[in-house]
Amino acid sequence: MRKLESQAGVQAPTSDYPKGRIVNNQTLVNEEINGDIVQFFHRMTQLAGITENTLPDNVTNTFQLLEAMKWLIDNGNIKQAVISIGVWNMDTDAARAIVWPIPALHEIISMRCIINPDDPSTISRTMLDYNNAGNIVHSALLGSFLLGRNGGGTFDSVNYDSAVLNRGYIQVEYRLI
């Protein structure tokens, strides 16, 4: 990117404008001033998958630059959701459907599951990772998430049979696609 303060007709840098300032009827409007700006917006729309409609951005024609910026903000960031598992007697029920508040078109970056045992004085809680789920099996369904335990595994026991406490949480990091 070229420096503004090195262009002809630009106000010298000040504490308010540390890179200089365009001056009316003095700063030349040319490729050196506008080239990087125009290329920035073209690249932004390209990354967002927007084909320019060749019309000026306005209410009637849509604000394509704004749409591209919104797309980049939403899709460039990793988002996080923490979902309560709720009551689950893991000894009796092999699976639990959990409401899935994450948008349909997403890519899971990471997922962790914290399972609380029945005894609240037990310090140890089990944390399971999406890529190394151990005794937890899961599959995304429309609008919900099915969390399950393997038969005969750690969670198929009386240490996980409470029908009143929150069994734990699922932490999901995801990115919209």
Secondary structure, DSSP 8 states (H G I E B T S, - for coil): ---GGGSTTEE---SSSTT-EE-TTTS--SHHHHHHHHHHHHHHHHHTT----SS--BTTTB-HHHHHHHHHHHHHS-EEEEEE--B--TTT-SEEEEE--S-SSEEEEEEEEEE--S-TT----EEEETTB-TTEEEEEETTEEEEEE-TTSTTSSGGG--SSSB-EEEEEEEEE-
